[in-house]
Amino acid sequence: MPGYSDAREAHLRRLRRIEGQIRGLQRMVDDDVYCIDVLTQVSAATRALQSFALELLSEHMAGCVVDAARNDPEEGAAKVKEAADAIARLVKS
């Protein structure tokens, strides 16, 4: 079971809000809104996604990684590497 299962509904609400931000961006481009205003909203949507990703990563570390490390050191090491790789992808984006 994924580590975010307990907060699934909260995560879905948050993603729907982000989806609304993206739709708002589409409307802004459709309405020929000033570039800087669109970029400001892009920045807000990007931060919202990054914040969601960090929360999900935190839940993954506290749940999946900790459980794997308790059950099997090799599996724990694999989960730590997997999380480190995910962090590297987040930092690059």
C-alpha positions as CSV (number, residue, x, y, z in Angstrom):
1,M,0.0,0.0,0.0
2,P,1.5,3.4,-1.0
3,G,2.6,5.7,1.9
4,Y,0.1,8.4,0.8
5,S,-3.0,6.2,1.1
6,D,-4.0,7.8,4.4
7,A,-4.0,11.2,2.9
8,R,-5.4,10.2,-0.5
9,E,-8.4,12.5,-0.5
10,A,-6.3,15.5,0.7
11,H,-3.8,14.8,-2.1
12,L,-6.6,14.6,-4.7
13,R,-8.1,17.9,-3.5
14,R,-4.7,19.5,-3.8
15,L,-4.1,18.1,-7.3
16,R,-7.5,19.4,-8.4
17,R,-6.5,22.8,-7.2
18,I,-3.3,22.6,-9.2
19,E,-5.3,21.4,-12.2
20,G,-7.5,24.5,-11.8
21,Q,-4.3,26.7,-11.8
22,I,-3.2,25.1,-15.0
23,R,-6.7,25.6,-16.6
24,G,-6.4,29.3,-15.4
25,L,-3.1,29.5,-17.3
26,Q,-4.7,28.2,-20.4
27,R,-7.4,30.9,-20.1
28,M,-4.8,33.5,-19.6
29,V,-3.1,32.6,-22.8
30,D,-6.4,32.3,-24.6
31,D,-7.2,35.9,-23.4
32,D,-3.8,37.2,-24.4
33,V,-2.9,38.2,-20.8
34,Y,0.4,40.1,-20.3
35,C,3.4,37.7,-20.4
36,I,4.7,38.6,-17.0
37,D,1.3,37.9,-15.4
38,V,1.2,34.5,-17.1
39,L,4.8,33.8,-15.9
40,T,3.8,34.7,-12.3
41,Q,1.0,32.1,-12.4
42,V,3.4,29.6,-14.0
43,S,5.7,30.1,-11.0
44,A,2.8,29.6,-8.6
45,A,1.7,26.4,-10.3
46,T,5.3,25.2,-10.3
47,R,5.7,25.9,-6.6
48,A,2.4,24.1,-5.9
49,L,3.6,21.0,-7.7
50,Q,7.0,21.1,-6.0
51,S,5.3,21.4,-2.6
52,F,3.0,18.4,-3.4
53,A,6.0,16.4,-4.5
54,L,8.0,17.2,-1.3
55,E,5.0,16.2,0.8
56,L,4.6,12.9,-1.1
57,L,8.4,12.3,-0.8
58,S,8.2,12.9,2.9
59,E,5.4,10.4,3.3
60,H,7.3,7.9,1.2
61,M,10.4,8.2,3.3
62,A,8.4,7.9,6.6
63,G,6.3,5.0,5.4
64,C,7.7,2.9,2.5
65,V,11.4,3.5,3.2
66,V,11.2,3.0,6.9
67,D,9.0,-0.1,6.5
68,A,11.4,-1.6,4.0
69,A,14.4,-0.9,6.1
70,R,12.8,-2.6,9.1
71,N,11.8,-5.7,7.1
72,D,15.0,-6.2,5.0
73,P,18.2,-4.2,5.0
74,E,18.7,-4.8,1.2
75,E,15.2,-3.7,0.4
76,G,15.7,-0.7,2.7
77,A,18.9,0.2,0.9
78,A,17.1,-0.1,-2.5
79,K,14.2,2.2,-1.2
80,V,16.8,4.8,0.0
81,K,18.5,4.8,-3.4
82,E,15.1,5.1,-5.1
83,A,14.2,8.1,-2.9
84,A,17.6,9.7,-3.5
85,D,17.0,9.3,-7.3
86,A,13.6,10.9,-6.9
87,I,15.1,13.8,-5.0
88,A,17.8,14.2,-7.7
89,R,15.0,14.4,-10.3
90,L,13.2,17.0,-8.2
91,V,16.3,19.1,-7.7
92,K,17.0,19.1,-11.5
93,S,13.5,20.3,-12.4
